Amino acid sequence: MKDFGFARFLLPSDNSASLQGSPLYMAPEILAGAEYNASADLWSLGVLTYEALFGAAPYAGCTMSQLRAQALNPQPVNIPSNTITPHCHHFLSHLLQKDPAQRLTHDLLFSHPFPDLAHTPSRESYETAVCVVSCAVEQDSKGQHREALSSYCEALNYFVPLAYEEPDTSKRKELEEKIVEYKKRVEELRHSLISEQNVQEQHVTSSHVERSTSSHRVRLSQYAESRPNLKAGLEIGDSGDMYLVEGNYEAALDKLKSSLSILIPMCESEPGASAMKPLLAYQIQDWLSKAEHSQAIVDAARVRTEEGTAVNSKCTIQ
């Protein structure tokens, strides 16, 4: 809990220039004595998140004059990327933007995948989960396996936190059974698609042929010849794709996270006029999507029924 005694209410359209807040959590524009608006709170949220993750605020121990100096310094906040997920890094780096215009907006805050507020357990999220999984079952029955796979994974994103937060033992057991069932179907669909398209053999023996069908990858590979970090990030991501083909979701997730931890900061620091930036952003989005699906499967695998509980009830949500 925080003390809001030294605070004031601002509408989104309001601006202020008076001193408000605790110095360590003040946005740079406030410390610099400039006019500010409600986005200053997003910086403060970034500081609190940073502190919760790493044990100390970004500029902990600084005096007031040092904090002001940091506010005027264009150097971005250093965010360790090897201990947090790519989504977390993206979330923090966009909250801790010294330029308010570059900071995460309030609307994007609520839709960002790191706090993942869309999947927060609630009556509404349960209803959405039922709707999504019903769609998955229908797609599955129509042979729309790719679409069904995506829908099952999205449903798991809702069901896993619902099961974790469910206080009623019997309801939690039902949810866990559903999660196990949907996870099993996800794995079956994944392997079915692999078998149908012979992806595994093609990927192992003809990776260069696969990449030749994607012009953005060809161009990225050309840029990578003179940029070792880019080359490393792409190679790690490709290995994540291979693990996905094999059905090794934990290894795939690990590789995709490692790749994205390299590529996301690189993309963010790339000049806006760079021809490489949209190519890299496209590849990042592809691997982010795969990482999200892999995370859903891995999360589902970690859900276990209570020890000694017999599995007797059937899935009823369809």
Secondary structure, DSSP 8 states (H G I E B T S, - for coil): ----TT-----TT--B-S--S-GGG--HHHHTT--B-TTHHHHHHHHHHHHHHHSS-TTTT--HHHHHHHHH--S------SSS-HHHHHHHHHHS-SSGGGS--HHHHHH-TTTTGGG--SHHHHHHHHHHHHHHHHHHHTT-HHHHHHHHHHHHHHHHHHHHH---HHHHHHHHHHHHHHHHHHHHHHHHHHHHHTHHHHHHH-HHHHHHT-HHHHHHHHHHTT-HHHHHHHHHHHHHHHHHHHT-HHHHHHHHHHHHHHHHHHHHHS-TT-SHHHHHHHHHHHHHHHHHHHHHHHHHHH----TT----------
